[in-house]
Amino acid sequence: MSVINYFIKNIDKIVGFTINHFILVIMAILLALTIWISVGILIRNNEKLANGMLGLGSLIMSIPSVALYGILVTIPGFGLSRKSAVFGLILYSMLPIMRNVYVALNKVDEDILESARGMGMTSKQILFKVQLPLAFPVIFAGVRMAIVMMVGIATLAVYIGERNLGSLIEQGIRRTHFDMIVVGAVLVSLMAILIDIFMGKLETKLISPGLISEEQNFKEVD
């Protein structure tokens, strides 16, 4: 009951933290999509460059979130700001999005590509009218994974000045306030679950059943 009472008494502050958390994730994923889908397309025909970029993405994923944020705040122009928080999330989304774009584009059946060339389609037309539509389910899976991951990592942005749901957890630990910790943790988990459910519903609306079944063949990409 004490947890519920805390939630009711502090509903305005909690709503504010939730909105800030959501805005941070939305800003980061929009920029990440623009950057990493473009990079994935650019490296699709260059295996050496692709291996280097994917290796860099794996390296970034291995860096603890707090450590990465600590590095970013020391860079001129970033500091204790939302810019550092957003850029950190963009870096963490690099591997799941870029890798899925790269692998999905290169997994398109060569017979289909050959047929497109035989119809007189240019490389650009093949990319946008054949490869990307067929690769979309796998790309979408990478985006879905990145968004859910961002929700959790965004809580640590509280240590570089963000005031989001991570504030409840951080302040609760510092004050040994059990109710704050529970409310913050539950809301972050709930947000991640709801976003994942929404993305799943969106997937069924945007992708045909045939392509969704094809996506199962690429699960190792995830």
Secondary structure, DSSP 8 states (H G I E B T S, - for coil): -HHHHHHHHTHHHHHHHHHHHHHHHHHHHHHHHHHHHHHHHHTTT-HHHHHHHHHHHHHHHTS-HHHHHHHHHTSTTTSSSHHHHHHHHHHHTHHHHHHHHHHHHHTS-HHHHHHHHHTT--HHHHIIIIIHHHHHHHHHHHHHHHHHHHHHHGGGGGGGT--SHHHHHHHHHHHT-HHHHHHHHHHHHHHHHHHHHHHHHHHHHHS-HHHHHHHGGGGGG-
